[in-house]
Amino acid sequence: MANSMIPVTILTGFLGSGKTTLLKRILGENHGMKIAVIENEFGEENIDNEILVQDSNEQIIQMSNGCICCTIRGDLSRVLADLAQQKRDGKLDFERVVIETTGLANPGPVAQTFFMDNEIADEFLLDAIITLVDAKHGNKQLDEHEVVQRQVGFADRLFITKADLVDEKEVADLRHRVLHMNPKAQVRQVNFGEADIKEVFDLRGFNLNAKLEIDPDFLAEDEHDHAHDHHDHGHDHGDHADCDHDHGKCTHEGHDHGHHNHHHAHHDDKIKSFVYRSDKPFDPNRLEDFLGGILQIYGERLLRYKGVLYMKGVDRKVVFQGVHQMMGSDLAAKWLPIEKKTSKMVFIGIELPQDLITDGLDACLVK
């Protein structure tokens, strides 16, 4: 990857989750970074005027701390291409980009922009998708709005905001729930959306060579729950349909039923995740054919997927990840002599056929 590529952070989260608070800090704080913020004009609250250097005729507004802010009035690719051109021409000076999606937006198409458009892919490097979830209203929003589930499913990092407004049990409950939707996201608790700037940038969530991070709490709980080898997760979520989306019955008050490890089981979330593991090597051709077919059929329902693979005849780890039908793979570091060669994959999606995918992956292993 060229060092000159401009890293991009996508900031998402439902209405009122604290995105604007975080953006105000990015645009107003004296952090010494030159950041271009692309704000979707359907955002629920525009950045306060007092932190802007006023020039209302310009689409791109210079901030008092050297950052710039521009509003999308059209295609994201065009806005990014325009920013890159102005940077090359010396008209604008910025080191990174933050894109705020509207609270009602699915971040998938925004992420796909960085895979589909060659001009954008040459200039910009998607660093991470960060999703803010409001601790006070998050459970109810997840019950009632599938877009909130999608926002959680796409995240590389989740910020639980406004945790000071609820008790610890409600925060723990929400944390369990989002981790079962997305075990690869790191979860941070922040008050008033005031995340440390260092927690926002350079997360390398889309870096193929980054090791596959799956929250250890999720795996520990899973291994405790299921004594299976790699059918780790997701079997029982649909069986506990105590909570139905139409009536939004699962508010926080309903969670005190003495389920210590199973708060999440009350929610029949459409977005689910599962982890696949195997110590046997994959047959590269069979796996490529199978994954190609899965992407073709279930691509729209697959939000994020990522894996580190043990392949027959390859002395290096093979890493892959994708968004919907867009998948990338690469050779990573060599397997060390002391390392146990193993494949580990996580799939996050909407009502995915877990058994079909798991059985299909099993069939791709070298017999």
N, C-alpha and C positions, 0 to 999 in steps of 0.2 A: 504494500500500500504506500503510495507516495505521501511523504510528510506534508506536502503542500495541500492535501485534501482538507476541506473545511468540515469539521465535525458538526453533526446536527442532532439536536435533542428534540423529541416530540413530547409535548406536555399535554396530557389528557386527564379527564376526570369529569364527573357529572356537575351540573349546576350547583354552585355553592360549596364545592369541595375545597376551595382555597387556591385555585390556579392563579387568580388575579393577585392575591396577596404575594404569592411566590414571584410572579412576574414583576410586580412593583419593586420587590427587593432586587431582582436581577437588573432592572432598568434604573434603579435609583441608588443602589448601594455602591460604595466606593471600593470595589473589589479589584480594580485595575485591569479587568478583562474588557475587550471590545467585542460586544455581542450584538448580533442582529436578531431582533425578535420579530417574527412574522405573526401578526395577530389576526385571527379570523374575524371578519367584521360582524359575524353573528355572535361574537362573544357576549356573555351576559352583562359584562361591565367593562367599559373601555378604561384604559390606563388613565389615572388622574392627570389632569392638565398641569398641575403644579410641578410635576417632575419632568415635563417636556420643555424643550426649548421651542417656543411657539413659532410655527410657520404652517398655518392651517391649509395652505394651498398645496403643500407637498404631500405626496403619498408616503414618502420616507421622512421621518422626523428624527432629528438628532436629539439625544438625551443629554441631560446635564452632566452625566458621568462618562460620556464618550460612547455609550451604546447607541444603537439606532433602532427605530421601531417602524415597521411598515405594515399596512393593512392589506389583506388579500382582497383585491377587487377582481378576481378572475382566477385563472388557472395557476395552481401552485408551481408547476414546472416553469411557467413563464416568469413568475416572480423570482424564483430561485436563479434562473438563467440571467435575469436582469441584474440581480444582486452580484452574481459572479462577474458579469461583464463590467459593472461599475467598480468592483474591487480591482480587476485587471487594469482598468483605465486610471486607477489612482483616485477616483472620485469618492469612493467609500473605503473606510478602513475598519475591518472587523475580522475576528479570528474564528468565530463559531456562530451557529444559528440555533435559535430556539423557535419551534413552531408550536403555537398554542392552537389546539383544535377546539371547536365549540363544545360545550357541555353535552350536546346531543349527538355528537359525531362519533362514528365508528373510525378508529385510527387506522384500520387496515389499508384503505386506499391511499392515505398519506404515506404510510410506510412503503407501499408498493411503488410509489413514484421513484424511489431511490434504486429500485431494481429494474424498472421498465424503461426508463428514459436514459439513453446512453450519455447524453450531454450532461445530465444531472449526475449520473453515476461516476463520471470522470472527475467532476469538481467537488462533489460532496460525499461525505462518509456518514452513514446513519450510525450514530453512537448508541442511542438507547431510546426506548419509549418509557416514559415515567407516568404512572397513573396515580392520581390523588383520590382517596376514598374518605369520605366524611364519616367519622366514627359514630356520630349521633344518628345520622339518617342512612348510613351505608347499607345496612341489612334490608331496610324497606326498599331502598332504590334498587338493590340487586334483585329483590323479589319482583318488582313491578316493571323494570326496564331492562330488556335484553341488551341494550346498548351499553349499560353499565357493566354487565357481565363480559361483554366483548372488550371493553376498556381494560378490565382486570386481566382477561386472557392474553392480551397483547403485551402486557407490561414486562419490562426487564427489572424494574424497581417499583415497589408500591409504597406510597406514603399514606399512612393512616393519620388523617388530620383531625383536629378538634377532639382529641382523646381526653382532654381535660374536662370535657362536658359530660362524660359518661363514666360509669364505674369500670374497674379493671376487668371484671368478668365480661362485660359487653365488648371491650376491646379485644380480649382473648378470643371470644366467640367469632368476631369479625375476622380476626387474623387467621383462625382455623379455616374459616370458610373460604377466604381468598386464596389461601395456600393450597387448598384442595382443587381449586379451579386452576391455579397456576403455581406449581411447586418450584419452578425455576426462578421465580421473582424473589429478590431480596426485599424484605419488609422492614420499613422504618416507621417509627411513630414520631410525628412532629406536631407541635402546637401552632395553631393559627397559620398553618401552611409554611411556617418559617423553617424550612429545611436549610441545612448548611449548604452553601454553594458547592462545596467539595462533594456533597452527596448527589449532586445533580449532573455533573459533567464528567467526561472521560470514564464512563462505566463500561464501555466496550461490550455492550450487550449483543451487538451484531458482528463482533469480531470472530471470524470462524476459528481462529486459533485459541480463543479463550477456552479454558476448560469448562466442562458442563457443570454448572452450579445448580444443584437441586437442594432446596431448603432441608437441612438435616432433620428438623423437627417433623417435617412431612414424612420423610423416609422412616424415621424411628417409629412414628406412630403407625405407619403402614405395615412395617415388618411385624409390629406387635399385633396388628389386626389380622394380617393374612399370612399364613405360613407357606404361601406359594413361592415358587422360585422367581418368576418374573411377572405373574399376573398380579401386579402390585396393588391395583387401586381402581376404584370406580365401580366395582360390582354392585355396591349396595346403595348408591346415592339415589337411584330412581325408585327404590322400594319404600322410601320413607316420605311419601308424598303428603306429609302433614300440612304442607304449606302450599296453597295454590295461588298461582300468579294473579288470577283475576281478582281475588279478594284481598290480596296483600296481607294475609292473616299473620305472617311471621314477623311481627314487629319484635323489638328487643325483649319486651316483657314476657314473650312466650318461651324464652330459652332456659328458664330455671327449672329443669326437670331432672337434675342430678346426672346428666350425661357429661361425664368429665372429658372424655376424649372425643365425643361425638356430637358436639354442637352442630357441626356442619350437616349432619345427617337429616336435620329437619328441613333442609332446603333442597328442593328438587331443581337444582340449577341446570340449565341447558348446557352451559359451558362447563366442561369437565376436563380433567387431565388424567393421563395414566403414564406410568413409567414402564419401560420394557428393558429387561436385562438378560444377557446370556454370556456364558463363558466359552461357548463354542464359536468358531469363526463363521462369518458370513461368506457365502459364495457370491462374489461381486456381481456377476451377470444376473443371477436370479434376483438379487436384492434390487439392482437397478430397474429391472423389469417390473418387480412388484411395487416399488415406491412410485415409479412412473404411473402405473395403473391407479394406485391409491390417490395420487395428486389429481389425476384426470377426473376421477369419479367424485372424490370428497374434498377437492381443493378449496371450494368456497366455504366448506364447513371447518376446514383446518385453519386455525388462527396462527399459531406458532408451533414449530416443531424443531427439535434440535437433538443432536446426538454425537457421541464419540464411538466409533465403530472399530471392531476387531475384524479385519478382512483376511481371508486366506491369501497367502502369497504376497502380502504387503507388510513390510517391516515397520511401517509407520502407522500412527493412529490416523484414521480418516474421520474428519469432522464435517458435519453438514448441518444446515439449518434453513428455515424458510418461513415465508409468510404466504398463506394461501397456496397458489400453484407455483410461486417463485421460489425455487430451491437452489442453494449454492453448496458446493462441497470442496474440500481441500485436503491436502496431505498435511498433517501436523507433525509433532515431534516423534522421534523413534521410540518404540516401546523399550523401556529400560529393562535390563536383565532381571532386576528385582521386582518389576511390576507384574501384577496378575493381568493377563490380557483379557479384557472383558468389553462387551458392548453395552452402552447405556443410552437410552433414547427417551425423550419426553415428548408427548403429543398433547396439545391443548386445542380443543375444538368444540363444536356445537353438536351434541348428540352423536359422537363418533361411534362407529361399530367396533368397540374395543376388542371383542373376541375375534372378529374377522381379521383385524389388523395384526393382533398377537399371533393367531394361528398362521397367517400369511408370512409373518417374519420368521416364525419357527421353521416354516417350510423352506426358507432361504438359507438356513444354516447348513454347513457342510456336515453330511451324515457320517 
